[in-house]
Amino acid sequence: MKMTALYVPTLKEAPGDAEVVSHKLLVRAGFIRKLTSGIYVYLPMAWRALNKISAVVREEMTRAGAQEILMPMVQPGDLWKETGRWEFYGKELLRFKDRHDRDYCLGPTHEEVVTDLVRGEVKSYRQLPLNLFQIQTKFRDEIRPRFGLMRGREFIMKDAYSFDTNEEGADKSYWAMHGAYTRIFSRLGLKFRAVEADTGSIGGNFSHEFMVLADTGEDTIAFCDACEWAANLEKAQVKPAAAAAGDKDAAPAEVVATPGAHTVEEVAAFLKVSPTAIVKTLLFDADGEIVAALVRGDRELNEIKLKNHLDATALSLALPEVVATVTGAPVGFAGPVGLKVARIVIDQELQGATGCIVGANQADAHLLHVDLARDLDSATVAYADLRMITAEDPCPACGGAVRLAKGIEVGHVFKLGLKYSQAMDAKFLDEQGKERHMIMGCYGIGVSRILAACIEQNHDADGIVFPPPVSPFEVAVLSLAGNDETVAAKAQELYTMLCNNRIDALLDDRAERPGVKFKDADLIGTPLQIVVGGKALARGVVEVKNRRTGEKGELPVDNFLHAFSVWRQGVLDAWVCQGVPGPASAC
């Protein structure tokens, strides 16, 4: 492709509403343009990159035994009502009615559609296992779309769905997809980790997220340097310490005035104690039931862990007026002693804890010397892992050091079990002729999000630094011809030579100053640059540049293709093995 024929409207400045690097650079480099909130037009450069990503995804999905189909984006509401997700999914599901007043939605995911398809076609165990996938546009009506392609309302996704006869087969399908995802992200040249994750609104009982490591990631992941363990912060288990023995001679609970001290920090400062001596009591509304959760004062409660422990569909902090009604005190003074709630869940770290400081359930007061086992009604108390893991905690798998890093979720694999097949009565006849429900898995990759995540991980002050497998063009040939026809002809010759050898090349043949061409080549992130100029050509060479390292060199014009191939291979080899923290390397 020649730049004079390519629609790539680059900009000198980023748009004012762009918050993250990938959004700024995708707009500046002429890859995307905003249509409306969270919805973007993909321009030719972006579409080339997305097609390259999709090609790798297709190859590895097919290699893993999945078959490609294409399902409608518009889905009938009746299918979602069968599974109960029509009401549960929330406002992210864009619902509408057709001219016959029938309910429909724009698909954010396709579990219902594919289950309906398979239940109508698959009748025997001989037709299983089955794995179907598609690459298609999805729509989720995000309340606050942001960060460009990172969290838009309309996006491109690969979703796959497996159907098996038994748990053993379902496990095999799950790990086949896990392996395919590992190969996909490795081939794309990304630093990533597969982490244990919560299943969320999709459901099921087991899942992994694939996280591209980047400082601008929205999620925090925990991983171990000594073993393969890694988990999303919401899912990361905390290895329980030995329970405290308690103190038989502990002083009785005592009310002490703490005027105006609402927060842990304020109470600790007022009483001149460490925040570790304080126990926070947080009240939640769990499916209409008020429950209390207790964690040490310096810890952060993990609401996902609490929700899963309670097996709650919806969980939210109790409103201030509800706190006042339940405790008889304003927010900031709730405590577990004498608290009239259905359930009290205490973080496992506090098992056997004595000498605790808690709210007194009265304004401007706290209780000292509280023994949780002695002073609480054991009938309402349960202990569980409720807090966020920290870098000071040991690895729950091997006891090694835990590291925390930011990540961007680009893929998610779920073991669904019977969640959808039972709800939609998707059955098959087994070898004994008995009807059984199919066991399902689902597997998603954010194709358009990969493009953004790749840029978040690979950029510098001058623009995008694409891994070769993702870059719209692998090589940029910059013709510094001016009015020199010899230079223009040689640039054209080298460009044609590359294209004839099936190398994606872009010829910058514009009548622009060299500085403009250099800046644009760096901005759009082409991994390899070849500069054809009059002075170098007079010496029988062309200049080359490795976009990632900035390293420059020269290649001879005579026998150019061989010299270029050797240089190119060295650059590609360096991209293949960048290294990933811990033993789970992409290399």
DAJOHU-V125526 format. One record per pair of residues at least 4 apart in sequence whose ideal C-beta (glycine too) atoms are under 7 Angstrom apart, sorted by the first residue. I is the first residue (numbers start at 1). J is the second residue. Records with the same first field share a line. If there is no record, write none. Layout:
# DAJOHU-V125526
I->J + J
This chain:
# DAJOHU-V125526
1->5 + 6 + 506
2->6 + 507 + 509
3->506 + 507 + 508 + 509 + 510
4->509 + 510
6->44
7->43 + 44
8->30 + 44 + 45 + 524
9->30
10->28 + 29 + 30 + 520 + 523
11->27 + 28
14->18 + 24 + 27 + 28
15->27
18->23 + 24 + 27 + 148
19->23 + 146 + 147
20->147 + 148 + 150 + 216 + 456
21->25 + 216 + 455 + 456 + 459
22->26 + 148 + 149 + 150 + 452 + 455 + 456
23->27 + 147 + 148
24->28
25->29 + 455 + 459 + 463 + 464
26->31 + 32 + 46 + 148 + 149 + 452 + 455
27->32
28->523
29->45 + 463 + 464 + 523 + 524
30->43 + 45
31->43 + 45 + 46
32->40 + 41 + 42 + 43 + 46 + 149
33->40 + 41 + 43
34->40
35->39 + 40 + 41
37->145
38->142 + 145 + 152 + 153 + 154
39->152 + 153 + 154
40->149 + 152
42->46 + 47 + 50
44->48
45->49 + 472 + 524
46->50 + 451
47->51
48->52 + 472
49->53 + 451 + 470 + 471 + 472
50->54 + 156 + 447 + 448 + 451
51->55
52->56 + 469 + 470
53->57 + 188 + 447 + 450 + 451 + 470
54->58 + 135 + 447
55->59
56->60 + 184 + 187 + 188 + 469
57->61 + 135 + 158 + 184 + 445 + 447
58->62 + 68
59->63
60->64 + 180 + 183 + 184
61->66 + 133 + 160 + 180
62->66
63->180
64->176 + 177 + 179 + 180
65->131 + 176
66->131 + 132 + 133 + 160
67->131 + 132
68->133 + 134
69->132 + 134
70->134 + 136
71->110 + 113 + 114 + 134 + 136
73->106 + 107 + 136 + 137
74->104 + 106
75->79 + 80 + 104 + 105 + 107 + 112 + 113
76->104
77->81 + 86 + 95 + 103 + 104 + 105
78->82
79->112 + 113 + 116
80->85 + 86 + 105 + 112
81->86
82->112 + 423 + 424
83->112 + 420 + 423 + 424
84->88 + 423
85->89
88->313
89->93 + 201
91->141
92->108 + 140 + 141 + 142
93->105 + 108
94->105 + 106 + 139 + 141
95->103 + 105
96->104
97->101 + 102 + 103 + 104
98->102 + 104
106->139
107->113 + 138 + 139
108->138 + 139 + 140
109->138 + 159 + 202
110->114 + 159
111->115 + 161 + 420 + 442
112->116
113->117
114->118 + 132 + 161
115->119 + 420 + 421 + 424 + 426
116->120 + 424
117->121
118->122 + 130 + 163 + 426
119->424 + 425 + 426
122->127 + 128 + 130 + 163 + 428
123->127 + 428 + 429
124->428 + 429
125->165 + 428 + 429 + 430 + 431
128->163 + 164 + 165 + 428 + 438
129->162 + 163 + 164 + 169 + 173
130->163
131->160 + 162 + 173
132->160 + 161
133->158 + 159 + 160
134->159
135->156 + 158 + 447
136->157
137->154 + 156
138->155 + 157
139->153 + 154
140->153
141->153
142->151 + 153
145->151 + 152 + 153
146->151
147->151
148->452
149->155 + 448 + 449 + 451 + 452
150->408 + 449 + 452
155->446 + 448 + 449
156->447 + 448
157->444 + 445 + 446 + 447
158->444 + 445 + 447
159->442 + 444
160->177 + 442 + 443
161->440 + 442
162->173 + 440 + 441
163->438 + 440
164->169 + 170 + 173 + 438 + 439
165->169 + 428 + 430
166->439
167->171 + 439
168->172
169->173
170->174 + 415 + 439 + 441
171->175
172->176
173->177 + 441
174->178 + 413 + 415 + 441
175->179
176->180
177->181 + 413 + 441 + 443
178->182 + 194 + 208 + 413
179->183
180->184
181->185 + 210 + 411 + 413
182->186 + 194
183->187
184->188
185->190 + 192 + 210 + 586
186->586
187->469
188->450 + 467 + 469 + 470
189->467 + 468 + 469 + 470 + 575 + 576
190->212 + 454 + 457 + 586
191->212 + 213 + 457 + 578 + 580 + 586
192->210 + 211 + 212 + 213 + 580 + 586
193->211 + 213 + 221 + 223 + 230 + 407 + 580 + 584
194->208 + 210 + 230 + 584
195->208 + 209 + 211 + 221 + 230 + 231 + 232
196->208 + 231 + 232 + 235
197->207 + 208 + 209 + 232 + 235 + 412
198->232 + 234 + 235 + 304
199->203 + 204 + 205 + 207 + 414
202->414 + 442
203->416 + 419
204->414 + 415 + 416 + 417 + 419
205->415 + 417
206->415
207->412 + 413 + 414 + 415
208->413
209->232 + 409 + 412
210->410 + 411
211->219 + 221 + 407 + 408 + 409
212->407 + 408 + 410 + 453 + 457
213->405 + 407 + 457
214->406 + 407 + 408 + 453 + 456 + 457
215->406
216->406 + 456
217->406 + 407 + 408
218->408
219->232 + 233 + 407 + 409
220->233 + 404 + 406
221->230 + 231 + 232 + 233 + 405 + 407
222->230 + 231 + 233 + 236 + 389 + 402 + 404
223->229 + 230 + 403 + 581 + 582
224->229 + 395 + 397 + 398 + 400 + 401 + 402 + 582
225->400 + 401 + 403 + 581 + 582
226->395 + 398 + 400
227->395 + 397 + 398 + 400
228->583 + 584
229->395 + 396 + 397 + 398
230->584
231->235 + 236
232->236
233->388 + 389
234->302 + 304
236->389
237->385 + 396
238->385 + 387 + 389 + 393 + 396
239->393 + 394 + 396
240->348
241->349
243->351 + 352
244->351 + 352 + 353
245->352
246->352 + 354 + 371 + 373
247->354 + 355
250->354 + 355 + 369 + 371
251->369
252->369
253->337 + 367 + 368 + 369 + 370 + 375
254->367 + 368 + 369
255->360 + 365 + 367
256->365 + 366 + 368
257->364 + 365
258->267 + 270 + 364 + 365 + 366
259->364
260->364
261->266 + 267 + 270
262->266 + 331 + 332
263->267 + 332
264->268 + 275 + 278 + 280 + 297
265->269 + 275
266->270
267->271 + 278 + 357 + 366
268->273 + 274 + 275 + 278 + 297
271->357
273->277 + 357
275->297 + 298
276->296 + 297 + 298
277->356 + 357
278->297 + 357
279->294 + 296 + 297 + 350 + 356 + 357 + 358
280->294 + 295 + 297
281->292 + 294 + 334 + 335 + 336 + 358 + 359
282->292 + 293 + 301 + 317
283->290 + 292 + 318 + 323 + 326 + 334
284->291 + 293 + 306 + 315 + 316 + 317 + 318
285->290 + 316 + 318
286->291 + 310 + 312 + 315
287->312 + 313 + 314
289->342
290->318 + 322 + 326 + 341
291->310 + 341 + 342 + 343 + 345
292->336 + 339 + 341 + 344
293->301 + 306 + 345 + 386
294->336 + 344 + 346 + 347 + 350
295->299 + 301 + 347 + 386 + 387
296->347 + 349 + 350
299->347 + 387
300->387 + 388
301->306 + 386 + 387
302->306 + 386 + 387 + 388
303->307 + 315
304->308
305->309 + 385 + 386
306->310 + 315 + 345 + 386
307->312 + 315
309->345 + 384
318->322 + 323
320->324 + 331
321->325
322->326
323->327 + 331 + 334
324->329 + 330
326->340 + 341
327->333 + 334 + 339 + 361
328->361 + 362
329->333 + 334 + 361 + 362 + 363
330->363
333->359 + 360 + 361 + 362 + 363 + 365
334->359 + 361
335->339 + 358 + 359 + 360 + 361 + 367
336->344 + 358 + 376
337->358 + 367 + 370 + 375 + 376
338->361
339->344 + 361
342->380
343->380 + 382
344->376 + 380 + 381
345->382 + 384 + 386
346->350 + 372 + 381 + 383
347->386 + 387
348->383 + 384 + 385
349->387
350->372
351->383
352->373
353->372
354->371
355->369
356->370 + 372
357->366 + 367 + 368
358->366 + 367 + 370
359->366
360->365 + 366 + 367
370->375
371->375
372->376
376->381
377->381
389->393 + 402
391->402 + 403 + 404
393->402
394->399 + 400 + 402
395->399 + 400 + 401 + 402
403->581
405->581
408->453 + 456
410->445 + 446 + 449 + 450 + 453
411->444 + 445
412->444
413->443
414->441 + 442
415->441
416->420 + 440 + 441 + 442
417->439 + 440
418->422 + 437 + 439
419->423
420->424 + 440
421->426 + 437 + 438 + 440
422->437
426->437 + 438
427->435 + 436 + 437
428->436 + 438
429->433 + 434 + 435
430->434 + 436
446->450
449->453
450->454
451->455
452->456
453->457
454->458 + 467 + 470
455->459 + 464
458->464 + 465 + 466 + 467
459->463 + 464 + 465
460->465
462->522 + 523
463->522 + 523 + 524 + 525
464->523 + 524 + 525
465->525 + 547 + 548
466->470 + 471 + 525 + 527
467->471 + 575
468->474 + 527 + 572 + 575
471->525 + 526 + 527
473->504 + 505 + 506 + 526
474->503 + 504 + 527 + 528
475->498 + 503 + 504 + 505 + 526 + 528 + 530
476->506 + 508 + 521 + 526 + 529
477->491 + 494 + 495 + 505 + 506 + 507 + 508 + 530 + 532
478->508 + 517 + 521 + 529 + 530 + 531 + 532
479->487 + 488 + 491 + 507 + 508 + 509 + 532
480->487 + 514 + 531 + 532 + 533
481->487 + 488 + 491
484->488 + 534
485->489
486->490
487->491 + 532 + 533 + 534 + 537
488->492
489->493
490->494 + 532 + 537
491->495 + 507 + 532
492->496 + 507
493->497
494->498 + 530 + 532 + 560
495->499 + 505 + 507
496->500
497->501 + 560 + 561
498->503 + 505
499->503 + 505
501->561
506->526
508->517 + 521
512->516 + 517
514->518
515->519
516->520
517->521
518->522
519->523
520->524
521->526 + 529
522->547
525->547
526->547
527->547 + 548 + 571
528->547 + 568 + 571
529->544 + 545 + 547
530->542 + 544
531->542 + 543
532->537 + 542
533->537 + 543
534->538
536->541 + 542 + 543 + 554
537->542 + 557
540->556 + 557 + 558
541->554 + 555 + 556 + 557
542->554 + 555 + 557
543->552 + 554
544->552 + 553 + 554 + 555 + 567
545->552
546->550 + 551 + 571
555->560 + 563 + 564 + 567
556->560 + 563
559->563
560->564
561->565
562->566
563->567
564->568
565->569
566->570
567->571
568->572
569->573
570->574
571->575
572->576
576->587
577->587
579->585 + 587
580->584 + 585 + 586
